[in-house]
Amino acid sequence: MPSSGEEKVALTTAESIARELAESQKLIEIAPPVNFAPDMLLPGKGLQGRKRRPGASLRGYKAMAGELFETK
């Protein structure tokens, strides 16, 4: 008869999976949280230097607004 120190406890499937998962988690290195923004974004580089001009989509609005000020 084995002594109390030599007894093996039978693990259930869930317990053995949990033990294996815990052991594998100890081996994984924890990566520090890093934001890409300081390296990839440069302030002021995305701003346009010239003033934007109206395009063709403004033509319908100008026609409608022009009709309001026509004298008949």
C-alpha positions in Angstrom: 0.0 0.0 0.0 1.5 3.4 -1.0 2.1 6.0 1.6 0.0 9.2 1.6 2.9 11.2 -0.1 3.0 8.8 -3.0 -0.7 8.7 -3.9 -1.6 9.9 -7.4 -4.7 11.9 -7.8 -6.7 11.2 -10.9 -7.5 14.4 -12.8 -10.6 14.9 -14.8 -10.2 16.1 -18.4 -11.1 19.6 -17.6 -8.6 19.8 -14.7 -5.8 18.4 -16.9 -6.6 20.9 -19.7 -6.7 23.7 -17.1 -3.3 22.6 -15.7 -1.7 22.4 -19.2 -3.1 25.9 -20.1 -1.8 27.4 -16.9 1.7 25.9 -17.6 1.7 27.2 -21.2 0.6 30.7 -20.1 3.7 30.9 -17.8 5.9 30.4 -20.9 4.4 33.2 -22.9 6.3 36.5 -22.8 4.2 39.4 -21.9 4.5 42.1 -24.6 4.3 45.7 -23.4 1.4 47.7 -24.9 2.8 49.9 -27.7 1.1 52.5 -29.7 2.2 53.0 -33.3 1.3 56.7 -33.4 4.5 58.2 -32.1 6.5 56.5 -34.8 4.1 56.7 -37.7 2.4 60.1 -37.4 4.2 63.4 -37.9 2.3 66.5 -36.8 1.5 69.0 -39.6 2.5 66.7 -42.5 -1.2 65.8 -43.3 -2.4 69.4 -43.6 -3.0 70.9 -47.0 -1.0 74.0 -47.8 -3.4 75.5 -50.3 -7.0 76.7 -49.9 -9.6 74.3 -51.3 -11.6 75.5 -54.3 -15.2 74.6 -54.9 -15.9 71.7 -57.4 -18.6 70.7 -59.8 -20.9 69.5 -57.0 -21.4 73.1 -55.9 -23.0 74.1 -59.3 -26.5 72.9 -58.4 -26.4 74.8 -55.1 -25.2 78.0 -56.8 -28.0 77.8 -59.4 -30.6 77.3 -56.7 -29.2 80.2 -54.6 -29.0 82.4 -57.7 -32.7 82.0 -58.4 -33.5 83.5 -55.0 -31.9 86.8 -56.0 -33.2 87.2 -59.5 -35.4 90.2 -60.1 -38.5 89.7 -62.3 
